Amino acid sequence: MLTGDAAFIKKMNRSLILGKIVEHKMISRAELAKITGLNKATISVQVSDLLKKKFIIETQQEHRSLGRRPVMLSVNRDAGFVLGIDLDKNSITFTISDLIGTSVRTDIIELQVSAYDVILKLLIEQINGYKLKFASSCYGLVGIAIGIHGIVNKDEIVDYVPQHGWQNKNLKKDLENETGVNVVIENNANLCSIAEKVYKYHQSNNLLSVSLYSGIGIGFIINGELFKGYHGYAGEIGHMIVVPNGLPCSCGNLGCWEQYASEMSLFIKMDEKQKNLAFNIEEIQYRMKEQDPEFTEKIDQFLYYLSIGLNNLINLYNPEILVVNSEVLRLLPDTVKKLKAHLSSPISHYSELNISEFGKKACIMGACALAIQNFLGVSELCLTLSEESSLDK
Ligand SMILES: [Zn+2]
């Protein structure tokens, strides 16, 4: 029988080996030993256990000019499937992914209601439908992760969702009881940071992702793990005051950052004359083509206020990678250059500032990654977006 320490070491080795098989897609036992530094006997025992459990499969490499072709190991991508859910204000997006992070199906349900019981019933029906659909795979539907556009505490209780008026909801328990599938509840900005780390910045252990949608949230990865704060509430940065006695905010204060630098604040500003909040991404594209000076001025002001908050974050966290997630900023030219021009203080240190390539999809990509990570028991997951995946489209 294994002692506590031996069982722990075995688990760590398994996580390391499986993580490398996921990352490399195809790898031989010899290469695994070289990369992980583990001896061949350990690799052999672990690999045979993973093969027995059908987590991995053996394949022969297609082409080798001379000599014996080595047996390669790959993740058995269809052994089970995960479900990522983005629970937004007006819609719920469901993405089913295989075990290497390739999306196999996406469904979007428009929402016209906010009542918790109604949305819970809808989620249960949808999840049970997927359970049936994927039941023929080896492990079936193995895990679910849900992105919440609100506050989630360290026990995964949905503390507050302003858009739906939810308070203190145990969505995890309610769904697990009815579906029997493991559910993880996470804040959407945290999931965005996981997506950046898992799908793009594999090498970075210090990454800060700032999401600018109806509000502003941050997700912070330190040493490869999410930083959540003592109670799980870290990252509610949209209510940092950047303009003393400025615009009123729903939180009761004046001059909060999200009143100046969230996409919602920009849409309101662009729509000032009409006052009907009809402004959206399509309108931004249209106004960009028109090269209207009033539009340019408002964008410049938006970037200026955005940079004030970013400057504070940089000085607070000294991030290696700083990613700004915004559909609007993905469209605009020279955004990074303009932001950097405002971040010129010699004491503000960061290595890279980028606009997220994933935009709004980052939330659901992070959800799928988190569910895969939990199922495989891999502590550091590195996935690659494949061309067949619709996650990157
Ligand atoms: Zn506020």
Boltz pocket constraint, residues with backbone or C-beta under 6 A from the ligand:
constraints:
  - pocket:
      binder: B
      contacts: [[A, 238], [A, 239], [A, 240], [A, 249], [A, 250], [A, 251], [A, 252], [A, 253], [A, 256]]
      max_distance: 6.0
